[in-house]
Amino acid sequence: MTVLYDYFSAVGQTQLHAQIDFAAQGVSKEGIGYFDGLEPQNCRITWIGTDGSVLYDSISDVDNMENHFEREEVKEALAEGYGESSRYSSTLTERYLYSAKRLPDGTVIRLSITQNSLVILTLGMLQPICIIFVAAVVLSAFLASRLSKKIVEPLNGLDLDKPLNNDGYDELSPLLRRIDTQQQQIKRQKEELKRKQSEFEAVTGGMAEGIILLNRKGTVLSINPAASKLFDTDSFAVGNSILSVNRSLALTELLHKAEDGKHAESIMGFGNGKYQVAASPVMSNNEVIGTVVLLLDVTEKEKAEQMRREFTANVSHELKSPLHTISGCAELLANGMVKQEDITDFSKRIYTEAGRMIRLVEDIIKLSHLDEGADDMSREQADLFLLADHVVTALLPEAEKAGVKIGLSGESAVLCGIPQMLDSIVYNLCDNAIKYNRKGGSVSVTVKNEDGFAVLSVVDTGIGIPKEHQERIFERFYRVDKSHSKEIGGTGLGLSIVKHAARLHNAEIDLQSVVNSGTAVTVKFPEK
């Protein structure tokens, strides 16, 4: 654009020189009359007198124009006959090219044209420049695309599965050999990893314990079926955060300890079970790179431990009361603090409490025997109706004393079982039916055969059992109304013995009870 600017300026000055020669001849011949009717296009004509005053100007009023004697082109024309210059016109606020020529009479004729600036010239050439630029870019892109496709075509055609079988640039040979070596190494490592993963899944898949592998960020790397079932998830948990599987605060605390390089354990509840959760850090170069979470089902262990604690506490409580009574009465007798006529009553109390302790110990021994399976007891054919008849006869005095009627109905029902245990079932059910009855109430004992089962049914018209207690009355020492337990008597182990003895015979127990209406207990024994 700078070269074009200089070129157009030179062309304009040359044209201006030629035009001023014509104007000079016209003014010399015609004088001021030359300008009559003259309308110059794209140029300005000025006639300057010998004293520098403006005689004529094609654009401005000569009266308002200043003396031009000191203008560069005028001075040069007066001195040498011809002069030229370029400058900024303060009158017209534009840049002009000037060309001046001295006439024979000593006056000077001057022509001027506007000189475009470099910016205006650039703006004028903007469209062709943009067209050329766009064409150059398009052409360059086209040629570059063709060239790049030609260069990368052999690369795109490489068979990376068999890198050594490719025909390409010689420069690619070292790379292809390196790729082939790495592929062989990756293949061996992949096969080894797959084998180890199969072994790991085979081992953990058959485990009853849950196992979860996590990386250092807590993302699940592996989870076996037992853990998936426990957390109610599946194999899609792999790759997700452990928090998306379980948000337990206790588990989160364990994992934080493992992340710090410490082994941590805790008992947690999942669903209806109790689990011992152990979190162990996986170390590499003295850094924790992951965590192993092991979940062990300790539900039965916890239940057994809870039952043991409750059993110990209940036995201690049940033994403590009669022992205190026996100890107190014996101490009074030993110290002679009992009147002669009261000695018999104190002796009876000692005898009664001792009998209560004996029954408690016998029931505990019987339960322990049942817990061990009662393998030393022989099974034989027993008639459930005859056993029930024997029990009802034995309990008649107790029923009469309580003001309760007890009766037996039904038919002979023979089954293979342990007579002592069957007798305990009938006795405990009938004994409870009498104890928890009301005066004037009744107990109906029925034995019958039904669809291959010997069915024992004990129905009373007693106080009944509230619904919220019905699931727990077969627990050891459990009583619905503990405040009246001493009045009623018993050890609190009768129904527990019934439950264990029934289980020993693969029998089913069904209990139906309505408060203040009565209770019906049905036991179905398989006859074979």
C-alpha positions as CSV (number, residue, x, y, z in Angstrom):
1,M,0.0,0.0,0.0
2,T,2.9,2.3,0.7
3,V,4.3,1.6,-2.8
4,L,0.9,2.2,-4.3
5,Y,0.6,5.5,-2.4
6,D,3.9,6.7,-3.8
7,Y,3.0,5.6,-7.3
8,F,-0.4,7.3,-7.3
9,S,1.2,10.5,-5.9
10,A,3.8,10.6,-8.7
11,V,1.1,9.9,-11.4
12,G,-1.0,12.7,-9.9
13,Q,1.9,15.2,-9.9
14,T,2.7,14.3,-13.6
15,Q,-0.9,14.8,-14.7
16,L,-1.0,18.0,-12.8
17,H,2.2,19.3,-14.6
18,A,0.6,18.5,-18.0
19,Q,-2.6,20.2,-17.1
20,I,-1.0,23.4,-15.8
21,D,0.8,23.9,-19.2
22,F,-2.7,24.0,-20.9
23,A,-4.0,26.4,-18.3
24,A,-1.0,28.7,-18.6
25,Q,-1.4,29.0,-22.3
26,G,-5.1,29.8,-22.0
27,V,-4.6,32.5,-19.3
28,S,-1.7,34.0,-21.3
29,K,-3.9,34.4,-24.4
30,E,-7.2,35.3,-22.8
31,G,-6.4,36.7,-19.4
32,I,-9.2,36.7,-16.8
33,G,-11.7,35.9,-19.5
34,Y,-10.3,32.4,-19.7
35,F,-12.0,31.5,-16.5
36,D,-15.5,32.5,-17.7
37,G,-17.7,29.5,-17.8
38,L,-14.8,27.3,-16.7
39,E,-15.8,24.6,-14.2
40,P,-12.8,22.5,-13.4
41,Q,-13.4,18.9,-12.2
42,N,-11.3,17.3,-9.5
43,C,-8.8,20.1,-9.3
44,R,-8.5,23.7,-8.1
45,I,-7.2,26.6,-10.2
46,T,-5.6,29.7,-8.6
47,W,-4.2,32.8,-10.4
48,I,-1.7,34.7,-8.3
49,G,-0.5,38.2,-9.1
50,T,3.1,39.4,-9.1
51,D,2.7,40.7,-5.5
52,G,1.3,37.4,-4.2
53,S,-2.3,38.4,-4.1
54,V,-4.9,36.0,-5.4
55,L,-6.5,37.2,-8.6
56,Y,-8.8,34.2,-9.1
57,D,-9.6,30.9,-7.3
58,S,-12.1,28.3,-8.5
59,I,-13.2,27.3,-5.0
60,S,-12.7,30.1,-2.5
61,D,-13.5,33.9,-2.6
62,V,-10.3,35.8,-3.4
63,D,-11.2,38.6,-1.0
64,N,-11.0,36.2,1.9
65,M,-7.7,34.5,0.9
66,E,-4.3,35.4,2.3
67,N,-1.3,36.4,0.2
68,H,0.4,33.5,-1.5
69,F,3.7,35.0,-2.2
70,E,5.4,32.9,0.5
71,R,4.0,29.6,-0.8
72,E,6.7,27.1,-1.6
73,E,5.5,26.3,-5.1
74,V,4.8,30.0,-5.9
75,K,8.3,31.0,-4.8
76,E,9.8,28.2,-6.8
77,A,7.7,29.1,-9.9
78,L,8.8,32.8,-9.7
79,A,12.4,31.8,-9.4
80,E,12.6,28.9,-11.9
81,G,9.5,29.2,-13.9
82,Y,7.9,26.0,-12.5
83,G,7.3,24.8,-8.9
84,E,5.5,22.0,-7.1
85,S,4.8,20.9,-3.5
86,S,2.4,19.0,-1.3
87,R,1.0,20.1,2.1
88,Y,-2.1,20.3,4.3
89,S,-4.5,23.0,3.5
90,S,-5.8,24.7,6.6
91,T,-8.4,26.5,4.4
92,L,-9.9,23.2,3.1
93,T,-8.7,20.9,5.8
94,E,-7.3,18.4,3.3
95,R,-3.9,17.5,1.9
96,Y,-3.2,18.8,-1.6
97,L,-0.6,18.4,-4.4
98,Y,0.3,21.8,-5.9
99,S,1.8,22.6,-9.3
100,A,2.6,26.3,-10.2
101,K,3.9,28.0,-13.5
102,R,5.1,31.5,-14.1
103,L,3.3,33.3,-16.9
104,P,5.1,35.8,-19.3
105,D,3.5,38.7,-17.5
106,G,5.1,37.6,-14.2
107,T,1.9,36.2,-12.7
108,V,1.6,32.6,-11.6
109,I,-1.0,30.1,-12.4
110,R,-1.4,27.2,-9.9
111,L,-3.3,23.9,-10.0
112,S,-3.9,21.6,-7.1
113,I,-5.6,18.2,-6.6
114,T,-6.6,16.3,-3.5
115,Q,-4.1,13.7,-2.3
116,N,-5.7,10.6,-0.7
117,S,-4.1,9.5,2.5
118,L,-2.7,6.0,3.0
119,V,-5.7,5.1,5.2
120,I,-8.2,6.2,2.5
121,L,-6.2,4.4,-0.1
122,T,-6.2,1.3,2.0
123,L,-10.0,1.5,2.6
124,G,-10.5,1.9,-1.1
125,M,-8.5,-1.2,-1.8
126,L,-10.1,-3.2,1.1
127,Q,-12.5,-5.2,-1.1
128,P,-9.9,-6.6,-3.5
129,I,-7.5,-7.1,-0.7
130,C,-10.1,-9.2,1.2
131,I,-11.0,-11.1,-1.9
132,I,-7.3,-11.9,-2.5
133,F,-6.9,-12.8,1.2
134,V,-9.9,-15.2,1.2
135,A,-8.8,-16.7,-2.0
136,A,-5.3,-17.2,-0.6
137,V,-6.7,-18.8,2.6
138,V,-9.0,-21.1,0.7
139,L,-6.2,-22.1,-1.7
140,S,-3.8,-22.7,1.2
141,A,-6.3,-24.8,3.1
142,F,-7.1,-26.8,0.0
143,L,-3.4,-27.4,-0.7
144,A,-2.6,-28.1,3.0
145,S,-5.5,-30.6,3.2
146,R,-4.3,-32.4,0.1
147,L,-0.7,-32.5,1.4
148,S,-1.7,-33.6,4.9
149,K,-3.9,-36.3,3.6
150,K,-1.1,-37.6,1.4
151,I,1.3,-37.5,4.3
152,V,-1.0,-39.2,6.9
153,E,-2.6,-41.7,4.5
154,P,0.1,-44.3,5.1
155,L,-0.2,-43.7,8.9
156,N,-4.0,-44.2,8.8
157,G,-3.6,-47.4,7.0
158,L,-1.3,-48.9,9.6
159,D,-2.5,-52.2,11.1
160,L,-1.5,-51.7,14.7
161,D,-2.6,-55.3,15.6
162,K,0.2,-56.5,13.4
163,P,2.7,-53.6,13.3
164,L,5.5,-55.5,11.6
165,N,3.4,-56.4,8.6
166,N,2.9,-52.7,7.5
167,D,4.6,-51.1,4.5
168,G,5.1,-47.5,5.3
169,Y,7.8,-44.9,5.7
170,D,11.2,-46.2,6.7
171,E,11.2,-43.7,9.5
172,L,8.3,-45.5,11.1
173,S,10.1,-48.8,11.4
174,P,11.6,-48.2,14.9
175,L,8.2,-47.0,16.2
176,L,6.4,-50.1,14.7
177,R,8.9,-52.4,16.3
178,R,8.5,-50.7,19.7
179,I,4.7,-51.0,19.4
180,D,5.0,-54.7,18.6
181,T,7.1,-55.3,21.6
182,Q,4.8,-53.3,23.9
183,Q,1.8,-55.2,22.5
184,Q,3.3,-58.5,23.3
185,Q,4.1,-57.4,26.8
186,I,0.6,-56.0,27.3
187,K,-0.9,-59.2,26.0
188,R,1.1,-61.3,28.5
189,Q,0.2,-58.9,31.4
190,K,-3.5,-58.9,30.4
191,E,-3.6,-62.7,30.4
192,E,-1.9,-62.9,33.8
193,L,-4.3,-60.2,35.2
194,K,-7.3,-62.0,33.8
195,R,-6.2,-65.3,35.3
196,K,-5.6,-63.7,38.7
197,Q,-9.0,-61.8,38.5
198,S,-10.8,-65.1,37.7
199,E,-9.1,-66.8,40.7
200,F,-10.0,-63.9,42.9
201,E,-13.6,-63.8,41.8
202,A,-13.9,-67.6,42.2
203,V,-12.6,-67.4,45.8
204,T,-14.6,-64.3,46.9
205,G,-17.7,-65.3,44.9
206,G,-18.2,-68.4,47.1
207,M,-17.5,-66.6,50.4
208,A,-20.4,-66.1,52.8
209,E,-18.5,-63.1,54.1
210,G,-18.8,-59.8,52.2
211,I,-15.6,-58.3,50.8
212,I,-15.1,-54.9,49.0
213,L,-11.9,-53.5,47.5
214,L,-11.5,-49.7,47.3
215,N,-8.8,-47.5,45.8
216,R,-7.3,-44.6,47.7
217,K,-10.2,-42.3,46.5
218,G,-12.8,-44.6,47.9
219,T,-13.9,-45.9,44.5
220,V,-15.2,-49.5,44.4
221,L,-12.7,-51.8,42.5
222,S,-14.4,-55.1,43.4
223,I,-17.4,-56.3,45.4
224,N,-18.3,-59.9,45.9
225,P,-21.9,-61.3,45.7
226,A,-22.3,-61.4,49.5
227,A,-21.5,-57.7,49.9
228,S,-23.6,-56.8,46.9
229,K,-26.6,-58.6,48.5
230,L,-25.9,-57.0,51.8
231,F,-25.8,-53.4,50.4
232,D,-28.6,-54.1,47.9
233,T,-26.5,-53.4,44.9
234,D,-24.9,-55.2,42.0
235,S,-21.7,-55.3,39.9
236,F,-22.5,-51.8,38.5
237,A,-21.3,-50.4,41.8
238,V,-17.7,-51.1,40.5
239,G,-16.2,-47.8,39.4
240,N,-18.5,-45.7,41.7
241,S,-17.8,-44.2,45.1
242,I,-18.5,-46.3,48.2
243,L,-20.7,-43.4,49.3
244,S,-23.1,-44.3,46.4
245,V,-23.3,-47.8,47.8
246,N,-23.7,-47.0,51.5
247,R,-23.7,-43.6,53.3
248,S,-23.4,-45.0,56.9
249,L,-21.5,-42.6,59.1
250,A,-20.0,-45.5,61.1
251,L,-18.7,-47.1,57.8
252,T,-17.3,-43.7,56.7
253,E,-15.4,-43.3,59.9
254,L,-13.9,-46.8,59.5
255,L,-12.7,-46.0,56.0
256,H,-11.2,-42.7,57.2
257,K,-9.1,-44.6,59.7
258,A,-8.0,-47.1,57.1
259,E,-7.0,-44.2,54.8
260,D,-4.8,-43.0,57.6
261,G,-3.1,-46.4,57.6
262,K,-4.9,-47.9,60.7
263,H,-6.9,-51.1,61.0
264,A,-10.4,-50.5,62.3
265,E,-13.3,-52.7,63.3
266,S,-16.9,-52.2,64.4
267,I,-20.2,-54.0,64.8
268,M,-22.9,-52.5,62.5
269,G,-26.4,-53.3,61.6
270,F,-27.4,-54.0,58.0
271,G,-31.0,-55.0,57.4
272,N,-32.1,-57.3,60.1
273,G,-28.6,-58.6,60.9
274,K,-25.5,-57.6,62.8
275,Y,-22.1,-57.6,61.0
276,Q,-18.5,-57.2,62.1
277,V,-17.0,-54.7,59.6
278,A,-13.2,-54.6,59.4
279,A,-11.4,-52.0,57.2
280,S,-7.7,-52.6,56.5
281,P,-5.4,-50.4,54.5
282,V,-3.5,-51.7,51.5
283,M,0.1,-50.5,51.7
284,S,2.7,-50.0,48.9
285,N,6.0,-48.2,49.5
286,N,4.8,-47.1,52.9
287,E,1.8,-45.4,51.2
288,V,-1.9,-46.3,51.4
289,I,-3.1,-47.3,47.9
290,G,-6.4,-48.7,48.9
291,T,-8.7,-50.3,51.4
292,V,-10.1,-53.8,52.0
293,V,-13.5,-54.0,53.7
294,L,-14.5,-57.4,55.2
295,L,-18.0,-58.0,56.5
296,L,-18.7,-61.0,58.8
297,D,-22.2,-62.0,59.8
298,V,-22.3,-62.1,63.6
299,T,-26.1,-61.9,63.9
300,E,-26.4,-65.3,65.5
301,K,-23.4,-64.7,67.7
302,E,-24.8,-61.4,68.9
303,K,-28.2,-63.0,69.5
304,A,-26.5,-65.8,71.4
305,E,-24.5,-63.4,73.4
306,Q,-27.5,-61.2,74.1
307,M,-29.5,-64.3,75.2
308,R,-26.6,-65.5,77.4
309,R,-26.5,-62.1,79.1
310,E,-30.2,-62.0,79.6
311,F,-30.3,-65.7,80.7
312,T,-27.5,-65.1,83.2
313,A,-29.3,-62.0,84.5
314,N,-32.7,-63.7,84.7
315,V,-31.3,-66.8,86.4
316,S,-29.5,-64.7,88.9
317,H,-32.7,-62.7,89.6
318,E,-34.9,-65.9,89.9
319,L,-32.4,-67.6,92.2
320,K,-31.8,-64.5,94.3
321,S,-35.3,-64.2,95.6
322,P,-35.8,-67.7,97.0
323,L,-32.2,-67.7,98.3
324,H,-32.9,-64.5,100.2
325,T,-36.1,-66.0,101.6
326,I,-34.3,-69.2,102.7
327,S,-31.4,-67.4,104.1
328,G,-33.6,-65.0,106.1
329,C,-35.8,-67.7,107.5
330,A,-32.8,-69.9,108.3
331,E,-31.1,-67.0,110.1
332,L,-34.1,-66.3,112.2
333,L,-34.5,-70.0,113.1
334,A,-30.8,-70.3,113.9
335,N,-30.9,-67.2,116.2
336,G,-34.0,-68.5,118.1
337,M,-35.9,-65.4,117.0
338,V,-39.0,-67.4,115.9
339,K,-41.8,-68.4,118.2
340,Q,-42.3,-72.0,118.7
341,E,-45.7,-71.9,117.0
342,D,-44.3,-70.2,113.9
343,I,-41.4,-72.6,113.3
344,T,-43.7,-74.8,111.1
345,D,-44.6,-71.8,108.9
346,F,-41.0,-70.8,108.5
347,S,-40.0,-74.4,107.7
348,K,-42.8,-74.5,105.0
349,R,-41.5,-71.3,103.5
350,I,-38.0,-72.7,103.3
351,Y,-39.3,-75.9,101.8
352,T,-41.5,-74.0,99.3
353,E,-38.6,-71.7,98.1
354,A,-36.2,-74.7,98.0
355,G,-38.7,-76.5,95.8
356,R,-39.0,-73.4,93.6
357,M,-35.2,-73.4,93.2
358,I,-35.2,-77.1,92.4
359,R,-37.8,-76.6,89.7
360,L,-35.9,-73.7,88.2
361,V,-32.7,-75.7,88.1
362,E,-34.5,-78.7,86.6
363,D,-36.0,-76.5,83.9
364,I,-32.6,-74.9,83.2
365,I,-31.0,-78.3,82.9
366,K,-33.9,-79.5,80.7
367,L,-33.4,-76.4,78.4
368,S,-29.7,-77.0,78.2
369,H,-30.3,-80.6,77.3
370,L,-32.7,-79.4,74.5
371,D,-30.1,-76.9,73.3
372,E,-27.6,-79.7,72.9
373,G,-30.1,-81.7,70.8
374,A,-31.1,-84.3,73.5
375,D,-29.2,-87.0,71.6
376,D,-29.1,-89.3,74.6
377,M,-32.9,-89.5,74.7
378,S,-34.4,-92.3,72.7
379,R,-37.4,-91.9,70.4
380,E,-40.3,-94.3,70.4
381,Q,-43.9,-94.6,69.3
382,A,-46.0,-92.5,71.8
383,D,-49.7,-91.9,72.0
384,L,-50.3,-88.2,72.4
385,F,-53.8,-88.7,73.7
386,L,-52.6,-91.0,76.5
387,L,-49.9,-88.5,77.4
388,A,-52.4,-85.7,77.5
389,D,-54.8,-87.8,79.6
390,H,-52.0,-88.4,82.2
391,V,-51.2,-84.7,82.4
392,V,-54.8,-83.6,82.7
393,T,-55.4,-86.1,85.5
394,A,-52.2,-84.9,87.3
395,L,-53.3,-81.2,87.0
396,L,-56.9,-81.8,88.2
397,P,-56.2,-80.8,91.9
398,E,-54.4,-77.6,90.8
399,A,-57.3,-76.8,88.5
400,E,-59.9,-77.4,91.2
401,K,-57.8,-75.2,93.6
402,A,-57.8,-72.4,91.0
403,G,-61.5,-72.8,90.3
404,V,-60.9,-73.8,86.7
405,K,-62.5,-76.8,84.8
406,I,-60.1,-78.8,82.7
407,G,-61.2,-81.5,80.2
408,L,-59.8,-83.7,77.4
409,S,-61.4,-84.8,74.2
410,G,-60.3,-86.3,70.9
411,E,-58.8,-89.5,69.7
412,S,-55.6,-91.5,69.8
413,A,-52.8,-90.0,67.9
414,V,-49.6,-92.0,67.6
415,L,-46.3,-90.4,66.6
416,C,-42.6,-91.1,66.9
417,G,-41.0,-88.9,69.5
418,I,-39.4,-88.5,72.9
419,P,-42.1,-89.2,75.6
420,Q,-40.5,-87.0,78.2
421,M,-40.4,-84.0,75.9
422,L,-43.9,-84.6,74.7
423,D,-45.1,-84.8,78.3
424,S,-43.3,-81.5,79.0
425,I,-45.1,-79.8,76.1
426,V,-48.5,-80.9,77.2
427,Y,-47.8,-80.2,80.9
428,N,-46.5,-76.7,80.4
429,L,-49.3,-75.6,78.0
430,C,-52.0,-76.9,80.4
431,D,-50.2,-75.5,83.5
432,N,-50.1,-72.1,81.9
433,A,-53.7,-72.3,80.8
434,I,-54.7,-73.0,84.4
435,K,-52.4,-70.3,86.0
436,Y,-53.5,-67.5,83.6
437,N,-57.2,-68.3,83.7
438,R,-59.9,-66.8,85.9
439,K,-62.1,-68.3,88.5
440,G,-64.9,-70.2,86.8
441,G,-63.0,-70.5,83.6
442,S,-62.1,-73.6,81.6
443,V,-59.3,-75.3,79.8
444,S,-60.1,-77.6,76.8
445,V,-57.4,-80.0,75.7
446,T,-58.0,-81.7,72.3
447,V,-55.9,-84.4,70.5
448,K,-56.7,-85.4,66.9
449,N,-55.2,-86.7,63.6
450,E,-55.3,-84.3,60.8
451,D,-53.6,-84.7,57.3
452,G,-50.7,-86.8,58.6
453,F,-50.2,-84.7,61.7
454,A,-50.9,-85.4,65.4
455,V,-52.5,-82.1,66.6
456,L,-52.6,-81.0,70.2
457,S,-54.8,-78.0,71.0
458,V,-55.0,-76.3,74.4
459,V,-57.7,-73.6,74.6
460,D,-58.5,-71.5,77.7
461,T,-60.9,-68.8,78.7
462,G,-58.3,-66.8,80.6
463,I,-56.9,-63.3,80.6
464,G,-55.4,-63.5,77.1
465,I,-52.1,-62.1,75.8
466,P,-51.8,-58.6,74.3
467,K,-50.7,-58.7,70.6
468,E,-47.4,-56.9,71.2
469,H,-46.3,-59.7,73.6
470,Q,-47.3,-62.7,71.6
471,E,-44.1,-63.0,69.6
472,R,-41.9,-62.9,72.8
473,I,-43.7,-65.2,75.2
474,F,-41.6,-68.2,74.1
475,E,-38.4,-66.4,75.2
476,R,-36.8,-67.5,78.4
477,F,-38.0,-65.8,81.5
478,Y,-40.2,-63.5,79.5
479,R,-43.4,-62.5,81.4
480,V,-46.2,-60.3,80.2
481,D,-47.0,-59.0,83.7
482,K,-43.9,-59.2,85.8
483,S,-45.6,-57.6,88.8
484,H,-47.8,-60.7,89.3
485,S,-45.1,-63.3,88.4
486,K,-44.5,-64.2,92.1
487,E,-48.2,-64.6,92.8
488,I,-48.7,-66.9,89.8
489,G,-45.5,-68.9,90.4
490,G,-43.5,-70.9,87.9
491,T,-40.0,-70.4,86.6
492,G,-40.8,-68.5,83.4
493,L,-39.2,-71.2,81.3
494,G,-42.2,-73.3,80.5
495,L,-43.1,-71.9,77.1
496,S,-39.4,-71.8,76.2
497,I,-39.2,-75.5,76.9
498,V,-42.3,-76.0,74.8
499,K,-40.7,-74.2,71.9
500,H,-37.4,-76.1,72.0
501,A,-39.1,-79.5,72.5
502,A,-41.5,-78.8,69.6
503,R,-38.5,-77.8,67.4
504,L,-36.8,-81.1,68.4
505,H,-39.9,-82.9,66.9
506,N,-40.1,-80.7,63.8
507,A,-43.5,-79.5,65.1
508,E,-45.3,-76.2,64.3
509,I,-46.7,-74.0,67.0
510,D,-49.6,-71.6,66.4
511,L,-50.9,-69.2,69.0
512,Q,-54.1,-67.2,68.9
513,S,-55.0,-65.0,71.8
514,V,-57.5,-62.2,72.6
515,V,-57.2,-60.1,75.8
516,N,-59.9,-61.0,78.3
517,S,-61.2,-63.7,76.0
518,G,-58.6,-66.5,76.2
519,T,-55.8,-68.2,74.4
520,A,-55.6,-71.1,72.0
521,V,-52.2,-72.9,71.4
522,T,-52.0,-75.5,68.7
523,V,-49.0,-77.8,68.1
524,K,-48.9,-80.0,65.0
525,F,-46.5,-83.0,65.2
526,P,-45.6,-84.9,62.0
527,E,-46.7,-88.6,62.7
528,K,-43.6,-90.0,60.9
